[in-house]
Amino acid sequence: MNNAGFTEYGSSMTPTKELLYFIVNPAANNGRAQETWTALASWLSSEKIPCRVAFSQDGDDIERLSRLAAAEAGAVVAGVGGDGTLSRIADALVGTEAILGIIPAGTGNDFARSFRIPVNPAEACAVLLQGLTVPIDVGRMNGRMFLNVVGAGLDAAVVVDANRLFKKFAGSLGYFLSLLKQLVFFQPTEMEIRLDNNIFKTKAWFVTVANASYYGSGMKVAPMADPQDGLADVILVENLHRLQFLSLFPLVYSGRHITHSAVKLFRSTQVTVISEKPLFVHADGDLYGTTPLTIMMERHAVKLKVPKQTI
C-alpha cells in the first residue's frame, strides 16, 4: 500500500499511458458496488492492467482519496459507485489536471447514462483506457458541488423515502414506489425562482436544476441538458391535479413531459429557489438540506473520460 492509502494492483504488469486510480464506495447500491469491483478486478488481472485501488469509508474519505490521487501526474480517478460518489470525486478534481472516470456501481447511475458509459465493468474500464477526454460543467449549490441534478419539492421528498426505505429492497424501482407514496401526501408549494436577472413566481410540485439529462434511475427529466454548455436546465412542474400529474409522469422517461403546458423550461448560469415553506433538497441522489438554495454553474471545470461514440 502506498502512502496515499491506495493498494497497488498488478504493479508488475504492463504499464499504461495513464495511471488508473479506482475509488470504491462499498456502501453504493446497498453494498453491491463491491461485486462490481470484484468483477472489474478479475478483468484487470486477466488483461494485465496495473492500477491503484482504495475503499472509501464515507463521503469525506472519497474526497480525501481523490485529492491524493489527483496529485499524481496523468491520473485518471474513477469512481466505483453512483452519482453521489462521482460528485465527491469531481469536487476534488476541480482545478487539477486529473481526469474523472466512471465505473457505474450505484442504484441509478444516471450521470453515466447521459454519456452512455457501459454498465458492464470491463466495458466501462475500456472507456478509461481508450475513450476521449472532454471538459464538463459542474454546479455549486449552497457551496456544495454537484455533477448531475439538484431538485427541490416532490422529487426531493421521493429521494428521502427511496433512500430511507424503498431502495433497500427494491433497488432502482424504489424511486417509483416512493413517488407513488408521495403523490398521496405531497402538496404543491409557492416558489420564487430567480434566473440570472429574471424572477418567476408560481405554485409548483417541484423544481429541478439539471446539468445532465437523467435522474431517478432513467427519468429523462432534462432531455436537452448539455453538461458542456455552461448552463443549467431548470424544469418547473406547476400546480396540477394529482391525477393529471400521474398521467404526466410516464412521459418523463422519454423526455416528452416538457411539451406539457404545466412544465416550464429555462436555462441559466445562476438559479435561486425560495419557497413558502422549507422543502427538501437533493443533490445527485443524496438529501442535502432544505430550501432556500442558490446554484452557480462552472463551465468546463472537470475533465471526463467518455466513449468515442458519445461525441
Residue frames relative to the residue before (quaternion, step in Angstrom):
aa qw qx qy qz dx dy dz
M 1.0000 0.0000 0.0000 0.0000 0.00 0.00 0.00
N 0.3394 -0.7512 0.5232 0.2162 3.58 -0.82 0.91
N 0.6879 -0.5176 0.3101 0.4034 3.58 -1.27 0.23
A 0.5834 0.5715 -0.3843 0.4304 3.62 1.23 -0.03
G 0.5612 -0.6123 0.3930 0.3946 3.58 1.26 -0.10
F 0.5791 0.5667 -0.3764 0.4492 3.58 1.28 0.18
T 0.3561 -0.7080 0.5693 0.2187 3.54 -1.14 0.68
E 0.4223 -0.6778 0.5398 0.2661 3.55 -0.95 0.91
Y 0.0604 -0.7904 0.6094 0.0140 3.54 -0.89 0.97
G 0.8389 0.0038 -0.0393 0.5429 3.56 -0.49 1.20
S 0.1822 0.8376 -0.5016 0.1164 3.60 1.06 0.71
S 0.6833 0.4719 -0.2967 0.4716 3.60 1.16 -0.44
M 0.5175 0.6596 -0.4080 0.3615 3.56 1.28 0.05
T 0.7429 -0.4031 0.2913 0.4480 3.56 -1.32 -0.04
P 0.4452 -0.7021 0.4793 0.2813 3.65 -0.71 0.98
T 0.2469 -0.7335 0.6110 0.1662 3.56 -1.25 0.51
K 0.6655 -0.5245 0.3527 0.3971 3.56 -1.22 0.45
E 0.7820 0.2077 -0.0968 0.5796 3.57 1.01 -0.86
L 0.4524 -0.6901 0.5034 0.2563 3.54 -1.11 0.74
L 0.2376 -0.8050 0.5337 0.1038 3.55 -0.53 1.20
Y 0.0550 -0.7534 0.6550 0.0156 3.53 -0.95 1.02
F 0.1034 -0.7748 0.6204 0.0638 3.57 -0.99 0.84
I 0.0990 -0.7605 0.6398 0.0492 3.55 -0.90 1.00
V 0.1622 -0.8071 0.5663 0.0401 3.54 -0.45 1.30
N 0.2050 -0.7513 0.6167 0.1148 3.54 -0.90 0.99
P 0.2904 -0.8091 0.4796 0.1762 3.63 -0.10 1.22
A 0.6517 0.5320 -0.3160 0.4386 3.59 1.19 -0.47
A 0.5146 0.6728 -0.4157 0.3313 3.60 1.20 -0.40
N 0.8451 0.0899 -0.1094 0.5155 3.54 -1.14 0.82
N 0.6329 -0.5740 0.3140 0.4140 3.53 0.96 1.03
G 0.7657 -0.3972 0.1856 0.4706 3.54 0.96 0.93
R 0.5708 0.6323 -0.3828 0.3576 3.59 1.19 -0.18
A 0.4501 0.6760 -0.4635 0.3545 3.60 1.24 -0.02
Q 0.5669 0.5956 -0.3805 0.4231 3.58 1.15 -0.57
E 0.6328 0.5275 -0.3322 0.4594 3.60 1.04 -0.76
T 0.6197 0.5385 -0.3364 0.4614 3.57 1.06 -0.76
W 0.6667 0.4914 -0.3099 0.4668 3.58 0.91 -0.89
T 0.6213 0.5480 -0.3494 0.4378 3.61 0.95 -0.80
A 0.6663 0.4868 -0.2966 0.4808 3.57 0.95 -0.88
L 0.6634 0.5018 -0.3065 0.4629 3.58 0.96 -0.85
A 0.6414 0.5354 -0.3262 0.4421 3.58 0.94 -0.87
S 0.6285 0.5306 -0.3294 0.4636 3.56 1.04 -0.77
W 0.6654 0.4971 -0.3001 0.4691 3.58 0.97 -0.86
L 0.6341 0.5342 -0.3296 0.4516 3.59 0.96 -0.87
S 0.6552 0.5130 -0.3064 0.4623 3.55 1.01 -0.85
S 0.6792 0.4958 -0.2971 0.4524 3.56 0.91 -0.90
E 0.7216 0.4144 -0.2366 0.5017 3.57 1.13 -0.66
K 0.3816 -0.7582 0.4495 0.2783 3.57 1.36 0.02
I 0.3629 0.7216 -0.4941 0.3218 3.57 0.93 0.99
P 0.3045 -0.7709 0.5298 0.1800 3.61 -0.60 1.09
C 0.0928 0.7828 -0.6115 0.0685 3.57 -1.18 0.58
R 0.3130 -0.6875 0.6029 0.2568 3.53 -1.35 -0.14
V 0.0895 -0.8127 0.5757 0.0086 3.58 -0.98 0.84
A 0.0106 -0.7672 0.6413 0.0083 3.55 -1.19 0.70
F 0.2919 -0.7332 0.5910 0.1670 3.54 -1.18 0.67
S 0.3426 -0.7852 0.4847 0.1765 3.57 -0.54 1.20
Q 0.4251 -0.6945 0.5285 0.2401 3.52 -1.27 0.56
D 0.7708 -0.1216 0.1179 0.6142 3.58 1.09 -0.76
G 0.7632 -0.3839 0.2561 0.4523 3.55 -1.30 -0.07
D 0.6494 0.5096 -0.3208 0.4644 3.59 0.96 -0.83
D 0.6409 0.5223 -0.3242 0.4597 3.57 1.05 -0.73
I 0.5879 0.5582 -0.3654 0.4575 3.59 1.08 -0.66
E 0.6773 0.4812 -0.2949 0.4720 3.58 0.90 -0.90
R 0.6340 0.5333 -0.3350 0.4488 3.60 0.97 -0.82
L 0.6785 0.4859 -0.2870 0.4702 3.56 0.86 -0.98
S 0.6452 0.5370 -0.3215 0.4382 3.57 0.99 -0.82
R 0.6538 0.5078 -0.3168 0.4629 3.59 0.98 -0.80
L 0.6374 0.5180 -0.3275 0.4671 3.56 1.02 -0.75
A 0.6648 0.4963 -0.3018 0.4697 3.57 0.95 -0.86
A 0.6643 0.5354 -0.3048 0.4233 3.57 0.96 -0.90
A 0.5888 0.5878 -0.3673 0.4158 3.57 1.21 -0.38
E 0.6133 0.5424 -0.3461 0.4581 3.59 1.26 -0.31
A 0.4867 -0.6625 0.4845 0.2989 3.59 -0.90 0.91
G 0.8386 0.1965 -0.1600 0.4823 3.56 -0.97 0.90
A 0.3891 0.7537 -0.4609 0.2609 3.59 1.21 0.34
V 0.1160 -0.7060 0.6927 0.0916 3.51 -1.19 0.81
V 0.1318 -0.8161 0.5622 0.0230 3.56 -0.48 1.25
A 0.0695 -0.8412 0.5358 -0.0212 3.57 -0.25 1.30
G 0.2982 -0.7459 0.5726 0.1640 3.53 -0.93 0.94
V 0.1600 -0.7317 0.6552 0.0987 3.56 -0.96 0.96
G 0.5424 0.5689 -0.4050 0.4670 3.53 0.17 1.34
G 0.6515 -0.5203 0.3863 0.3945 3.55 -1.22 -0.50
D 0.8047 -0.2964 0.2062 0.4712 3.55 -1.30 -0.33
G 0.6342 0.5381 -0.3327 0.4445 3.58 1.03 -0.76
T 0.6247 0.5320 -0.3227 0.4718 3.56 1.04 -0.80
L 0.6777 0.5084 -0.2912 0.4443 3.57 0.87 -0.97
S 0.6612 0.5076 -0.3231 0.4481 3.59 0.93 -0.82
R 0.6205 0.5298 -0.3378 0.4693 3.59 1.10 -0.66
I 0.6543 0.4963 -0.3093 0.4795 3.58 0.96 -0.85
A 0.6666 0.5199 -0.3085 0.4361 3.58 0.84 -1.00
D 0.6020 0.5680 -0.3580 0.4321 3.58 1.02 -0.78
A 0.6959 0.4713 -0.2702 0.4697 3.57 0.99 -0.85
L 0.6794 0.5112 -0.2894 0.4397 3.60 1.16 -0.52
V 0.4794 0.6700 -0.4450 0.3512 3.61 1.20 -0.33
G 0.8145 0.2296 -0.1918 0.4970 3.56 -0.85 1.00
T 0.6549 0.4584 -0.3201 0.5085 3.59 1.28 0.15
E 0.5416 -0.6047 0.4697 0.3470 3.57 -1.33 0.05
A 0.4576 0.6949 -0.4450 0.3312 3.59 1.26 -0.07
I 0.3245 -0.7485 0.5567 0.1566 3.54 -1.20 0.66
L 0.3994 -0.7118 0.5324 0.2243 3.56 -0.98 0.90
G 0.0625 -0.7812 0.6201 0.0346 3.54 -1.05 0.82
I 0.2537 -0.7811 0.5589 0.1147 3.57 -1.17 0.58
I 0.0055 -0.7143 0.6998 0.0038 3.52 -1.03 1.00
P 0.3013 -0.8005 0.4788 0.1979 3.63 -0.06 1.21
A 0.1817 0.7852 -0.5702 0.1592 3.58 -0.66 1.13
G 0.5065 0.6432 -0.4263 0.3848 3.57 1.20 0.49
T 0.7086 -0.4236 0.3334 0.4552 3.54 -1.29 -0.28
G 0.8177 0.2572 -0.1141 0.5022 3.57 0.82 -1.01
N 0.0901 -0.8355 0.5312 0.1077 3.59 1.04 -0.84
D 0.2068 0.8440 -0.4759 0.1362 3.56 1.05 0.77
F 0.6324 0.5140 -0.3572 0.4565 3.60 0.98 -0.67
A 0.6235 0.5307 -0.3260 0.4726 3.58 1.04 -0.78
R 0.6233 0.5577 -0.3363 0.4329 3.59 1.02 -0.80
S 0.6348 0.5464 -0.3403 0.4275 3.61 0.96 -0.77
F 0.7512 0.3516 -0.1960 0.5231 3.60 1.13 -0.62
R 0.4388 -0.7245 0.4290 0.3139 3.58 1.32 0.20
I 0.2132 0.7583 -0.5711 0.2313 3.55 0.94 0.94
P 0.4525 -0.7075 0.4578 0.2916 3.64 -0.67 0.97
V 0.4789 -0.6562 0.5030 0.2949 3.57 -1.12 0.70
N 0.5784 0.5775 -0.3734 0.4388 3.59 1.11 -0.62
P 0.4797 -0.7133 0.4177 0.2943 3.64 -0.61 1.08
A 0.6617 0.5036 -0.3198 0.4542 3.60 0.90 -0.84
E 0.6680 0.4893 -0.3037 0.4713 3.59 0.95 -0.85
A 0.6300 0.5198 -0.3327 0.4714 3.59 1.06 -0.71
C 0.6509 0.5050 -0.3146 0.4715 3.58 1.02 -0.77
A 0.5957 0.5623 -0.3606 0.4460 3.59 1.08 -0.65
V 0.5919 0.5551 -0.3593 0.4608 3.59 1.16 -0.61
L 0.6306 0.5350 -0.3350 0.4515 3.59 1.01 -0.78
L 0.7286 0.4461 -0.2255 0.4683 3.55 1.03 -0.81
Q 0.8242 0.2467 -0.0755 0.5041 3.58 0.99 -0.85
G 0.5596 0.6511 -0.3764 0.3480 3.59 1.25 -0.23
L 0.5836 -0.5556 0.4627 0.3696 3.51 -1.38 -0.11
T 0.3248 -0.7050 0.5912 0.2190 3.55 -1.26 0.49
V 0.0112 0.8114 -0.5815 0.0585 3.58 -0.66 1.14
P 0.4506 -0.6626 0.5145 0.3053 3.60 -1.16 0.53
I 0.0674 -0.7958 0.6011 0.0290 3.58 -1.03 0.78
D 0.5241 -0.6320 0.4862 0.2992 3.51 -1.33 0.48
V 0.1241 -0.7306 0.6568 0.1392 3.52 -1.38 0.27
G 0.2923 -0.7329 0.5791 0.2049 3.54 -1.30 0.23
R 0.2408 -0.7321 0.6150 0.1668 3.55 -1.24 0.52
M 0.0468 -0.8052 0.5907 -0.0232 3.57 -0.61 1.17
N 0.8104 -0.1583 0.0428 0.5625 3.58 -0.39 1.31
G 0.7594 -0.3780 0.1858 0.4960 3.56 1.03 0.84
R 0.6680 0.4752 -0.3082 0.4827 3.60 1.15 -0.47
M 0.3910 -0.7190 0.5229 0.2385 3.57 -1.02 0.80
F 0.0273 -0.7678 0.6384 0.0465 3.55 -1.18 0.63
L 0.3819 -0.7249 0.5348 0.2068 3.53 -1.23 0.58
N 0.8156 0.3486 -0.1135 0.4476 3.51 0.82 -1.05
V 0.7919 -0.2413 0.2446 0.5049 3.59 0.07 -1.30
V 0.1270 -0.7305 0.6655 0.0864 3.52 -1.22 0.75
G 0.0192 0.8149 -0.5789 0.0205 3.58 -0.99 0.74
A 0.1165 -0.7723 0.6211 0.0648 3.54 -1.22 0.60
G 0.6882 0.4422 -0.3495 0.4569 3.57 -0.94 0.90
L 0.8555 -0.0831 0.0717 0.5061 3.53 -1.05 -0.83
D 0.6898 0.4918 -0.3173 0.4261 3.61 0.77 -0.93
A 0.6391 0.5044 -0.3342 0.4748 3.60 1.07 -0.63
A 0.6173 0.5251 -0.3420 0.4755 3.59 1.07 -0.70
V 0.6091 0.5399 -0.3373 0.4729 3.57 1.13 -0.69
V 0.6439 0.5171 -0.3231 0.4622 3.60 0.95 -0.85
V 0.6202 0.5476 -0.3443 0.4438 3.60 0.98 -0.84
D 0.7087 0.4507 -0.2653 0.4736 3.57 0.79 -1.00
A 0.6455 0.5318 -0.3270 0.4399 3.58 0.96 -0.86
N 0.6981 0.4679 -0.2751 0.4670 3.58 0.87 -0.94
R 0.6917 0.4942 -0.2804 0.4458 3.56 1.00 -0.82
L 0.8446 0.1572 -0.0222 0.5114 3.56 0.93 -0.85
F 0.8043 0.4100 -0.2238 0.3674 3.54 0.26 -1.32
K 0.6507 0.5312 -0.3366 0.4256 3.62 0.96 -0.76
K 0.5671 0.6246 -0.3807 0.3786 3.58 1.17 -0.51
F 0.8055 0.2160 -0.1236 0.5379 3.58 1.07 -0.67
A 0.7577 0.3827 -0.2025 0.4883 3.60 1.19 -0.39
G 0.3981 -0.7361 0.4759 0.2703 3.63 1.22 0.00
S 0.8381 -0.1337 0.1086 0.5176 3.57 -0.97 -0.86
L 0.5714 0.5800 -0.3825 0.4367 3.62 1.18 -0.42
G 0.5066 0.6834 -0.4028 0.3379 3.56 1.23 -0.39
Y 0.6054 0.5568 -0.3600 0.4403 3.59 1.10 -0.65
F 0.6678 0.4979 -0.3023 0.4634 3.58 0.95 -0.85
L 0.6553 0.5062 -0.3146 0.4641 3.59 0.94 -0.84
S 0.6453 0.5139 -0.3154 0.4691 3.55 1.02 -0.78
L 0.6189 0.5435 -0.3403 0.4536 3.58 1.04 -0.76
L 0.6457 0.5220 -0.3284 0.4503 3.59 0.89 -0.87
K 0.6454 0.5089 -0.3194 0.4716 3.57 1.00 -0.79
Q 0.7036 0.4819 -0.2787 0.4416 3.59 0.80 -1.00
L 0.5927 0.5774 -0.3718 0.4209 3.60 1.10 -0.56
V 0.6199 0.5325 -0.3416 0.4641 3.57 1.19 -0.42
F 0.8136 0.3288 -0.1240 0.4633 3.56 0.92 -0.93
F 0.6413 0.5761 -0.3425 0.3735 3.60 1.00 -0.74
Q 0.1857 -0.7712 0.6014 0.0954 3.56 -1.12 0.77
P 0.4961 -0.6421 0.4866 0.3238 3.64 -0.88 0.86
T 0.2314 -0.8043 0.5449 0.0517 3.53 -1.08 0.85
E 0.5136 -0.6149 0.4975 0.3326 3.56 -1.14 0.64
M 0.0136 -0.8057 0.5907 -0.0415 3.56 -0.86 1.06
E 0.1830 -0.7150 0.6576 0.1511 3.51 -1.34 0.47
I 0.1020 -0.7982 0.5937 0.0089 3.56 -0.66 1.17
R 0.1192 -0.7889 0.6015 0.0407 3.57 -0.68 1.13
L 0.0653 -0.8088 0.5831 -0.0384 3.55 -0.64 1.20
D 0.7764 -0.1868 0.0651 0.5984 3.57 -0.20 1.28
N 0.8152 -0.2148 0.1558 0.5149 3.63 -0.40 -1.16
N 0.6124 0.5455 -0.3489 0.4535 3.61 1.25 0.20
I 0.1890 -0.7628 0.6100 0.1015 3.57 -1.22 0.64
F 0.0615 -0.7902 0.6094 -0.0191 3.56 -0.90 1.02
K 0.0748 -0.8061 0.5870 0.0089 3.58 -0.76 1.07
T 0.2097 0.7700 -0.5777 0.1715 3.58 -0.91 0.92
K 0.4214 -0.6162 0.5723 0.3394 3.55 -1.35 0.06
A 0.0253 0.8382 -0.5366 0.0939 3.56 -0.66 1.10
W 0.5401 -0.5866 0.5026 0.3342 3.50 -1.37 0.44
F 0.7727 -0.2076 0.1521 0.5803 3.55 0.95 -0.88
V 0.2158 -0.7154 0.6407 0.1762 3.50 -1.41 0.23
T 0.1177 -0.7863 0.6056 0.0339 3.55 -0.94 0.97
V 0.1384 -0.7644 0.6267 0.0617 3.55 -0.96 0.95
A 0.0508 -0.8639 0.4972 -0.0616 3.55 -0.28 1.33
N 0.2669 -0.7187 0.6233 0.1539 3.50 -1.12 0.87
A 0.7732 0.1464 -0.0692 0.6131 3.58 1.17 -0.69
S 0.7207 -0.5492 0.2642 0.3305 3.55 -1.29 0.30
Y 0.8134 0.3456 -0.1289 0.4497 3.58 0.85 -0.99
Y 0.1238 0.7408 -0.6602 -0.0056 3.49 -1.39 0.38
G 0.7740 0.3722 -0.2428 0.4511 3.57 -1.32 0.10
S 0.6399 -0.5588 0.3146 0.4234 3.60 1.03 0.82
G 0.8523 -0.2208 0.0598 0.4703 3.53 0.66 1.15
M 0.4656 0.6391 -0.4802 0.3798 3.61 1.21 0.20
K 0.2858 -0.7768 0.5420 0.1451 3.59 -0.66 1.14
V 0.0532 -0.8744 0.4822 0.0061 3.51 0.69 1.19
A 0.7895 0.1592 -0.0771 0.5877 3.60 1.07 -0.70
P 0.1436 -0.8707 0.4618 0.0889 3.58 0.51 1.19
M 0.7498 0.3796 -0.2245 0.4931 3.60 1.11 -0.50
A 0.3734 0.7408 -0.4865 0.2741 3.58 1.25 0.17
D 0.1118 -0.7821 0.6125 0.0259 3.55 -1.01 0.90
P 0.2660 -0.8127 0.4959 0.1512 3.62 -0.32 1.18
Q 0.6551 0.4683 -0.3350 0.4893 3.57 1.21 0.48
D 0.6045 0.6139 -0.3451 0.3723 3.62 1.25 -0.03
G 0.5131 -0.6767 0.4039 0.3402 3.61 1.25 -0.01
L 0.6764 0.4753 -0.2764 0.4901 3.58 1.30 0.04
A 0.3485 -0.6789 0.5993 0.2419 3.52 -1.26 0.51
D 0.2986 -0.6964 0.6173 0.2117 3.56 -1.11 0.73
V 0.1497 -0.7997 0.5800 0.0396 3.55 -0.69 1.14
I 0.0674 -0.8039 0.5909 -0.0104 3.58 -0.59 1.20
L 0.0680 -0.8021 0.5926 -0.0288 3.54 -0.71 1.15
V 0.1334 -0.7749 0.6135 0.0728 3.60 -0.77 1.03
E 0.2757 -0.8032 0.5118 0.1300 3.53 -0.34 1.31
N 0.7518 -0.4277 0.2769 0.4185 3.52 -1.39 0.23
L 0.0563 0.7639 -0.6369 0.0880 3.54 -0.87 1.12
H 0.5627 -0.5290 0.4850 0.4103 3.56 -1.24 0.30
R 0.6313 -0.5706 0.3652 0.3775 3.57 -1.07 0.72
L 0.6653 0.4994 -0.3169 0.4555 3.58 0.94 -0.81
Q 0.6261 0.5202 -0.3345 0.4749 3.57 1.09 -0.69
F 0.6393 0.5211 -0.3218 0.4650 3.56 1.00 -0.84
L 0.6537 0.5216 -0.3101 0.4522 3.56 0.97 -0.87
S 0.6651 0.4832 -0.3068 0.4796 3.59 1.04 -0.71
L 0.6350 0.5252 -0.3230 0.4654 3.59 1.18 -0.57
F 0.5802 0.6644 -0.3619 0.3015 3.54 1.01 -0.86
P 0.6703 0.5108 -0.3507 0.4084 3.70 0.70 -0.84
L 0.5994 0.5962 -0.3589 0.3956 3.60 1.15 -0.57
V 0.5590 0.6329 -0.3911 0.3662 3.59 1.20 -0.47
Y 0.6140 0.5672 -0.3581 0.4160 3.61 1.12 -0.49
S 0.7293 0.3531 -0.2340 0.5373 3.58 1.20 -0.39
G 0.5078 -0.6538 0.4139 0.3785 3.57 1.27 -0.23
R 0.5020 0.6828 -0.4151 0.3308 3.61 1.26 -0.01
H 0.4653 0.6892 -0.4448 0.3327 3.61 1.22 -0.12
I 0.6191 0.5870 -0.3554 0.3819 3.60 1.08 -0.61
T 0.5982 0.5566 -0.3722 0.4403 3.61 1.24 -0.17
H 0.5312 0.6351 -0.4076 0.3851 3.61 1.25 -0.23
S 0.5673 -0.6427 0.4041 0.3190 3.58 -1.00 0.83
A 0.6755 0.4942 -0.2982 0.4588 3.62 1.14 -0.51
V 0.6448 0.4909 -0.3163 0.4931 3.58 1.29 -0.10
K 0.1239 -0.7991 0.5875 0.0294 3.56 -0.71 1.14
L 0.1280 -0.7894 0.5984 0.0484 3.56 -1.02 0.85
F 0.0076 0.7813 -0.6225 0.0447 3.55 -0.88 1.04
R 0.1870 -0.7419 0.6217 0.1674 3.57 -1.33 0.21
S 0.1000 0.8065 -0.5666 0.1359 3.53 -0.90 0.94
T 0.4327 -0.6732 0.5262 0.2874 3.57 -1.23 0.44
Q 0.7736 0.1716 -0.1010 0.6016 3.56 1.24 -0.47
V 0.0292 -0.7986 0.6002 -0.0337 3.58 -0.92 0.97
T 0.0312 -0.7672 0.6403 0.0202 3.55 -0.99 0.89
V 0.1139 -0.7850 0.6080 0.0350 3.57 -0.94 0.95
I 0.0107 -0.7671 0.6402 -0.0407 3.53 -0.80 1.14
S 0.1075 -0.8203 0.5609 0.0311 3.59 -0.78 0.97
E 0.6477 -0.5400 0.3859 0.3741 3.55 -1.25 0.58
K 0.7630 0.0570 -0.0378 0.6428 3.56 1.13 -0.72
P 0.6233 -0.5534 0.3738 0.4068 3.61 -1.10 0.52
L 0.1253 -0.7822 0.6089 0.0420 3.54 -0.95 0.95
F 0.5520 -0.5834 0.4721 0.3635 3.57 -1.12 0.65
V 0.1560 -0.7582 0.6281 0.0790 3.54 -1.20 0.71
H 0.0973 -0.7760 0.6190 0.0721 3.58 -0.99 0.83
A 0.0927 -0.7673 0.6327 0.0485 3.53 -1.21 0.61
D 0.8464 -0.1021 0.0172 0.5223 3.56 -0.64 1.20
G 0.7737 -0.4065 0.1827 0.4503 3.53 0.89 1.01
D 0.6951 0.4148 -0.2772 0.5177 3.59 1.27 -0.08
L 0.5158 -0.6236 0.4850 0.3316 3.57 -1.11 0.68
Y 0.0229 0.8016 -0.5955 0.0475 3.54 -0.95 0.91
G 0.8292 -0.2796 0.1323 0.4656 3.55 0.18 1.31
T 0.4955 -0.6261 0.5171 0.3084 3.53 -1.29 -0.58
T 0.6303 -0.4920 0.4266 0.4227 3.54 -1.35 0.17
P 0.5199 -0.0918 -0.8432 -0.1014 1.53 -2.39 0.90
L 0.1275 -0.7781 0.6089 0.0871 3.54 -1.29 0.39
T 0.1324 -0.7630 0.6282 0.0752 3.52 -1.24 0.60
I 0.1260 -0.8028 0.5825 0.0165 3.54 -0.89 1.03
M 0.0639 -0.7580 0.6483 0.0326 3.53 -1.08 0.86
M 0.2964 -0.7570 0.5557 0.1739 3.58 -0.87 0.94
E 0.1635 -0.7606 0.6231 0.0800 3.55 -1.12 0.82
R 0.3053 -0.7989 0.4952 0.1525 3.56 -0.42 1.24
H 0.8717 0.0116 -0.0343 0.4886 3.55 -1.07 0.93
A 0.2424 0.8174 -0.4828 0.2000 3.56 0.97 0.93
V 0.7797 0.1983 -0.0838 0.5879 3.60 1.20 -0.55
K 0.3181 -0.7144 0.5861 0.2119 3.56 -1.22 0.55
L 0.1240 -0.8120 0.5703 0.0023 3.56 -0.98 0.95
K 0.3763 -0.6856 0.5752 0.2396 3.56 -1.14 0.70
V 0.0228 0.7995 -0.5972 0.0609 3.59 -0.78 1.06
P 0.6019 -0.5466 0.4172 0.4060 3.62 -1.18 0.38
K 0.6044 -0.5899 0.3965 0.3599 3.58 -1.07 0.67
Q 0.6861 0.4996 -0.2926 0.4404 3.58 1.00 -0.79
T 0.5150 0.6479 -0.4197 0.3726 3.63 1.27 -0.18
I 0.7327 0.4123 -0.2213 0.4942 3.58 1.01 -0.83
